[in-house]
Amino acid sequence: MTTNVPEGLRQLPFEVKSRAIKLTPSAKALRARLLDAAYRPESVLFLDIETTGLSRFYHSITLVGTILNGEYRSWLAGDEVDELHDIAARARTLVTFNGSAFDLPFLKTAFPDLRFPTDHVDLRYAVRHTGLTGGQKIIERQLALTHRRGLEDVDGAEAVLLWHRYLRGETESLRRLIRYNQADVEGMRHIADHVRDYFEQIDPSMFTVPFVGRPANPLGWACPDATLPVPQQRGTPRFSFENLFGETRAANAVVTGIDLTGSETRPTGYATARGCDVATQRINTDDDIVAAVLRDRPELVSIDSPLCLPRGRVSVFDDDPGRDRFGILRQCERTLKRRGINVYPCLLPSMQRLTARGIGLAARLRALGYPVIESYPGAAQDIVGIPRKGAGVEFLAQGLSQFGYRGDFERKMPSHDELDAITCTLVGSFFLAGLSEALGDEHEAPLIVPSLSEAPGRTIIGISGRIAAGKTTLARMLRERGFAYARYSEVVDDVILAKGETPDRSSRQVEGWRLHREEGQRWMGERLLERIGDRRRCVIDGLRFPDDHAFLAERAGGNFIHVHVDASDEQRRTRYLEGELTAQEFSRIDNEPVEGGIVPLRSLAMMSVRNDGTMHDLAGVADEIVANAVERKRPG
């Protein structure tokens, strides 16, 4: 075999004194594996993969490259991998660089049936025995390797970009990506030679089998470039708006996405999608953002910004007394880090003002009745195969267009903030379609991440309406049809009873108003859902404020139906007086402050019921609501 060994490769970067080094058990095991490989060089498999990112949860393999018996082979995403199975089966020793932590977990996820040799030499750790540390390219420079000529500027980030360019028609980008992968595998062979030589020079007599008749190039691992294959161009992304959301509530929903910045002096990306038709703009101030939301009237607002503090924190700033104990990370950020996603802690000094702004903006929108979720555009882009903005805004825009979004962004080149805002709407569509995962715990508001596995969601029917409009009667009809029943006044009653007092309509209104001002509607909503437990179908009676609507919509997503029950003042007064109460009492209670928040709920409701008819008519409405609840579920 013709060899191509760089000048000086056979020389170690330092002098080895054979008797001065005592091998550890791990070093002895490594030496034994290399010795076995030296006698069977044709069965040593060198392997390296390229991916769309670093997380095996959200990214995918784009290319697998191997060298076995001096021959380089590559497989692209979508290729048949039968031959890769055969090559893995023929090998007796596997060699990677950081394969234990990266390549093998990715391959196990993508190809569960793929079996590699149990003898594995991970050069990232093996090379440390020789005194060298760092990444593969750093070690290659220390060994004066020259096989990367013409590829010096290509790294892992550039490899991702090359793949996206290839998917969009640049065949030469694929050739460059394959050559980059080949250079990685080629470099491993030289590094392995270096490690093997190190052990030999420590003390040849320590090997259990003498090196008799071994070739001049110990493992025969350095060879000329193999023939470079050029597979055909791949097609469009795997997923589209239509095939993901076409039969769900998200198909025609109005969703606003906001890629928030940390200061009102810097423009924020803003997008509103009506189904897959989207319009974008850049907005500076919170007042203007709120005005735009009021103009667009979305069912859901999806914000790329932290929207809560870590459990135990009371302030975004470092003078918070809980700073040392509770830290700067939320559970959702810890989860993303475990999954290989680099995410900034929400209370890192550079993130503090963004977090404060996001929490404040979300509170304003929720008070107006708009459900708000925290989104993560990068994860959504990875899952559906859309390039991130780091690959170039033109690729991100093209990816959103190929996914199925239509709008001005196709004809102009919008900012990356606007494109990420479109992706925020995409996260909202996943949420409404029941295809999402809530990262966090019960103590912190969740970060919503798209998921391609449908999780069964809770169906919540929320009932609002003025006194004596018939909302409780309708809610009880739904209870008779299999829905768990709970009402906001039950939470108020619990507080009144804890004080040793007796609940009645008047005391409920007074205490309910106090709880609204001091604890907030979301606190009451949490207590209400605790009463329901894990029941999957429930009806909530007595929504009184727009934030009640926002809270329940955030908990149930596309499975929330808000029904507003209305009746004429005369009809309501008549029903109230039938309970042997006076007209004066009705007028007083109907004008309590707690009743004032009900008026805006009519415009937020998905279904409005005029209850001036008979009980039979109202029962028909209950049947219709149940049918709508079933239809809103994603078909199996």
Residue pairs with C-beta under 8 A, 6 or more apart in sequence:
1 70
1 220
1 223
2 223
2 224
3 217
3 220
3 222
3 223
4 147
4 222
4 223
4 224
5 190
5 217
5 222
6 143
6 144
6 145
6 146
6 147
6 190
7 144
8 144
9 143
9 144
9 145
9 190
9 193
9 194
9 222
10 193
10 197
12 130
12 194
12 197
12 198
12 201
13 130
13 131
13 132
13 142
13 143
14 131
16 198
16 201
16 202
18 201
18 202
18 203
19 203
21 202
23 31
23 202
23 206
27 129
27 199
30 121
30 126
30 129
30 195
30 199
31 199
31 206
31 207
32 208
33 93
33 119
33 120
33 121
34 121
34 192
34 195
34 196
34 199
35 207
35 208
35 209
36 92
36 93
36 119
37 43
37 44
37 92
37 93
37 95
37 119
37 121
37 192
37 196
37 219
38 196
38 211
38 214
38 218
38 219
39 209
39 214
40 92
40 93
41 69
41 219
41 220
41 221
42 68
42 69
43 68
43 69
43 90
43 91
43 92
43 93
44 68
44 91
44 92
44 93
44 95
44 192
44 219
44 221
45 66
45 67
45 68
45 87
45 88
45 90
45 91
45 93
45 94
45 95
45 116
45 117
46 66
46 67
46 68
46 95
46 96
46 185
46 188
46 189
46 192
46 221
47 64
47 65
47 66
47 94
47 95
47 96
47 99
47 103
47 116
47 185
48 64
48 65
48 66
48 96
48 97
48 103
48 181
48 184
48 185
48 188
49 61
49 63
49 64
49 65
49 102
49 103
49 106
49 107
49 181
50 61
50 62
50 63
50 65
50 159
50 163
50 177
50 180
50 181
51 59
51 60
51 61
51 62
51 106
51 160
52 59
52 60
52 62
52 160
52 163
52 382
52 385
53 59
53 160
53 340
53 382
54 102
54 340
54 341
54 342
55 339
55 340
55 341
55 382
56 105
56 106
56 109
56 339
56 340
57 339
57 340
57 341
58 339
58 340
58 341
58 379
58 382
58 383
59 340
59 382
60 77
60 110
60 385
61 77
61 106
61 107
61 110
62 76
62 77
62 159
62 160
62 163
62 177
63 74
63 75
63 76
63 77
63 163
63 177
63 178
63 181
64 74
64 75
64 81
64 84
64 107
65 72
65 73
65 74
65 178
65 181
65 182
65 184
65 185
66 72
66 73
66 74
66 84
66 87
66 185
67 73
67 185
67 186
67 189
67 226
68 87
68 90
68 91
70 220
70 223
70 226
71 226
72 182
72 185
72 186
72 225
72 226
73 83
73 84
73 87
73 226
73 229
74 178
74 181
74 182
74 229
75 81
75 83
75 84
76 174
76 231
76 234
77 234
78 234
79 231
81 111
81 114
84 111
84 114
85 113
85 114
85 115
88 114
88 115
88 116
88 117
89 115
91 116
91 117
92 117
92 119
93 117
93 119
93 120
93 121
94 116
94 117
94 119
94 120
94 121
95 120
95 121
95 123
95 188
95 189
95 192
96 103
96 104
96 120
96 121
96 122
96 123
96 188
97 122
97 123
97 124
97 136
97 184
97 187
97 188
97 191
98 122
98 124
98 136
99 120
99 122
100 120
100 122
100 124
100 125
101 124
104 116
104 120
107 114
107 116
108 114
121 192
121 195
123 136
123 188
123 191
123 192
123 195
124 136
126 192
126 195
127 133
127 139
127 191
127 194
127 195
129 195
129 198
129 199
130 194
130 195
130 198
132 139
132 142
132 143
133 139
134 142
136 184
136 187
136 188
136 191
137 148
137 155
137 187
139 191
140 147
140 148
140 187
140 190
140 191
143 190
143 191
143 194
145 187
145 190
147 183
147 186
147 187
147 190
148 183
148 187
150 179
151 176
151 179
151 180
151 183
154 162
154 176
154 180
157 390
158 180
159 177
159 180
159 181
160 387
160 391
161 387
161 391
161 392
161 395
162 173
162 174
162 176
162 177
162 180
163 173
163 174
163 177
164 387
164 391
164 395
164 399
165 173
165 395
166 173
166 174
166 177
166 233
166 234
167 233
167 234
168 395
168 398
169 233
171 230
171 233
174 230
174 231
174 233
175 228
175 230
178 228
178 229
178 230
179 228
182 225
182 226
182 228
186 222
186 225
189 219
189 221
189 222
190 221
190 222
192 219
192 221
193 217
193 218
193 219
193 221
193 222
196 218
196 219
197 218
200 207
200 211
200 218
204 210
204 211
236 402
237 384
237 385
237 386
237 399
237 402
237 403
238 384
238 385
239 383
239 384
239 385
239 403
239 452
240 402
240 403
240 404
241 275
241 276
241 403
241 404
241 405
241 429
242 276
242 404
244 384
244 429
244 430
244 433
244 435
245 251
245 429
245 433
247 634
247 635
248 432
248 433
248 434
248 558
248 634
249 432
249 433
249 558
249 632
250 428
250 429
250 430
250 432
250 433
250 558
251 275
252 274
252 275
253 274
253 275
253 298
253 299
253 300
253 428
253 429
253 432
253 558
254 272
254 273
254 274
254 296
254 297
254 298
254 299
255 272
255 273
255 298
255 299
255 300
255 301
255 302
255 425
255 428
255 429
255 432
256 270
256 271
256 272
256 273
256 292
256 293
256 296
256 298
256 300
256 301
256 302
256 425
256 428
257 269
257 270
257 271
257 272
257 273
257 301
257 302
257 303
257 304
257 375
257 420
257 421
257 422
257 423
257 424
257 425
257 426
257 427
257 428
258 268
258 269
258 270
258 271
258 289
258 301
258 302
258 303
258 304
258 305
258 361
258 421
258 424
259 268
259 269
259 270
259 304
259 377
259 417
259 418
259 420
259 421
259 424
260 268
260 303
260 304
260 305
260 354
260 357
260 358
260 361
261 267
261 268
261 354
261 417
262 350
262 351
262 353
262 354
262 357
263 353
263 357
264 284
264 285
264 286
264 357
265 284
266 284
267 282
267 283
267 284
267 415
267 417
268 282
268 283
268 284
268 289
268 417
268 421
269 280
269 282
269 415
269 416
269 417
269 418
269 419
269 420
269 421
270 280
270 281
270 282
270 283
270 289
270 292
270 418
270 421
271 278
271 279
271 280
271 281
271 418
271 421
271 422
271 424
271 425
272 278
272 279
272 292
272 296
272 298
272 425
273 405
273 422
273 425
273 426
273 428
273 429
276 404
276 405
276 406
277 405
277 406
277 407
278 405
278 406
278 407
278 409
278 422
278 425
279 407
279 408
280 407
280 408
280 409
280 414
280 418
280 419
280 421
280 422
281 292
281 418
282 415
282 417
282 418
283 289
283 292
286 357
286 360
286 361
286 364
289 361
290 361
290 364
290 365
290 368
293 301
293 365
293 368
293 370
294 368
298 370
299 371
299 432
299 553
300 370
300 371
300 372
300 373
300 428
300 431
300 432
300 553
301 362
301 365
301 370
301 371
301 372
301 373
301 428
302 372
302 373
302 374
302 375
302 424
302 425
302 427
302 428
302 431
302 448
303 358
303 361
303 362
303 372
303 373
303 374
303 375
303 424
304 374
304 375
304 376
304 377
304 420
304 421
304 424
305 354
305 355
305 357
305 358
305 361
305 374
306 330
306 346
306 351
306 354
306 355
306 358
306 359
306 374
307 358
307 359
307 362
307 372
307 373
307 374
307 445
308 330
308 359
308 374
308 444
308 445
309 315
309 316
309 330
309 346
309 347
309 355
309 359
309 444
310 326
310 327
310 328
310 329
310 330
310 331
310 346
310 347
310 444
311 326
311 330
311 331
311 441
311 443
311 444
312 322
312 325
312 326
313 320
313 322
313 323
313 326
313 347
314 320
314 321
314 322
316 347
316 352
316 353
316 355
316 356
316 359
317 352
318 349
318 352
327 345
327 347
328 345
328 346
328 347
328 348
329 345
329 346
329 347
330 345
330 346
330 440
330 444
330 447
331 439
331 440
331 441
331 443
331 444
332 439
332 440
332 444
332 446
332 447
333 343
333 344
333 345
333 346
333 447
335 439
335 440
336 343
336 376
336 379
336 439
336 447
337 343
341 378
341 379
343 376
344 350
344 351
345 351
346 355
347 355
358 374
362 372
365 372
365 550
366 372
366 522
366 546
366 547
366 550
366 551
367 546
367 547
368 546
368 600
369 546
369 547
369 549
369 550
369 600
369 601
369 604
370 550
371 549
371 550
371 551
371 553
371 554
372 550
372 554
373 427
373 428
373 431
373 446
373 448
373 554
374 445
374 446
374 447
374 448
375 423
375 424
375 427
375 428
375 447
375 448
376 427
376 447
376 448
376 449
377 420
377 423
377 424
377 426
377 427
378 388
379 449
379 450
380 386
380 423
380 426
380 427
380 430
380 449
380 450
381 387
381 388
381 396
381 399
381 423
382 388
383 450
383 451
383 452
384 403
384 426
384 450
385 399
386 396
386 399
386 400
386 402
386 403
386 423
387 395
387 396
387 398
387 399
388 396
389 396
389 416
389 419
389 420
393 413
393 414
393 415
393 416
393 419
394 413
396 416
396 419
397 409
397 410
397 413
397 414
397 419
400 409
400 419
400 422
400 423
400 426
401 409
401 410
403 426
405 422
405 426
407 422
408 414
409 418
409 419
409 422
426 450
427 436
427 448
427 449
427 450
430 436
430 448
430 450
430 451
431 448
431 557
431 558
432 557
432 558
433 558
433 634
434 454
434 455
434 456
434 457
434 557
434 558
434 559
434 633
434 634
435 450
435 451
435 452
435 453
435 454
435 634
436 448
436 449
436 450
436 451
436 455
436 557
437 448
437 449
437 450
437 451
437 455
438 446
438 447
438 448
438 449
439 446
439 447
439 448
439 449
440 446
440 447
454 634
456 536
457 556
457 557
457 558
457 559
458 535
458 536
458 537
458 538
458 555
458 556
458 559
459 536
459 537
459 538
459 556
459 559
459 560
459 561
459 629
459 632
459 633
460 538
460 539
460 540
460 552
460 555
460 556
460 559
460 560
460 561
461 475
461 478
461 483
461 538
461 539
461 540
461 561
461 563
461 625
461 629
462 539
462 540
462 543
462 548
462 549
462 552
462 560
462 561
462 562
462 563
463 471
463 472
463 474
463 475
463 539
463 540
463 541
463 542
463 543
463 563
463 564
463 565
464 471
464 542
464 543
464 544
464 548
464 549
464 562
464 563
464 564
464 565
464 598
464 601
464 602
464 605
465 471
465 564
465 565
465 566
465 567
465 598
465 611
466 566
466 567
466 572
466 590
466 595
466 598
467 572
467 576
467 586
467 589
467 590
467 595
468 567
468 571
468 572
468 573
468 575
468 576
468 586
469 565
469 566
469 567
469 572
469 611
470 565
470 567
470 575
470 609
470 611
470 618
471 541
471 542
471 565
472 487
472 541
472 542
473 615
473 618
474 563
474 565
474 609
474 611
474 618
474 621
474 622
475 485
475 487
475 539
475 540
475 541
476 485
477 618
477 619
477 622
478 485
478 539
478 622
478 625
478 626
479 485
479 539
481 622
481 623
481 626
482 537
483 537
483 538
483 539
484 532
484 535
484 537
484 538
484 539
485 538
485 539
485 541
486 528
486 531
486 532
486 538
486 539
486 540
486 541
487 528
487 540
487 541
487 542
488 512
488 524
488 528
488 540
488 541
488 542
488 543
488 544
488 548
489 503
489 508
489 512
489 542
490 528
490 531
491 515
491 524
491 527
491 528
491 531
492 503
492 508
492 511
492 512
492 515
492 524
493 503
493 508
494 527
495 511
495 515
496 502
496 503
496 507
496 508
496 511
497 503
501 507
505 589
506 589
509 589
509 592
509 594
509 595
512 544
512 594
513 592
513 593
513 594
515 523
515 524
516 524
516 544
516 545
516 594
516 597
520 547
521 544
521 545
521 547
521 548
521 551
522 547
522 551
525 548
525 551
525 552
525 555
528 540
529 555
532 538
537 629
540 552
543 549
543 552
543 562
543 598
543 601
544 594
544 595
544 597
544 598
544 601
545 597
545 598
545 601
546 597
546 600
546 601
546 604
548 601
549 562
549 601
549 604
549 605
552 560
552 562
553 560
553 562
558 632
559 629
559 632
559 633
561 606
561 607
561 625
561 628
561 629
561 632
562 601
562 604
562 605
562 606
562 607
563 605
563 606
563 607
563 608
563 609
563 625
564 601
564 602
564 604
564 605
564 607
564 608
564 609
565 609
565 611
566 602
566 608
566 609
566 610
566 611
567 575
567 610
567 611
567 612
568 612
571 611
571 612
572 586
572 590
573 583
573 586
576 586
577 583
577 586
589 595
602 608
607 625
607 628
609 618
609 621
611 617
611 618
611 621
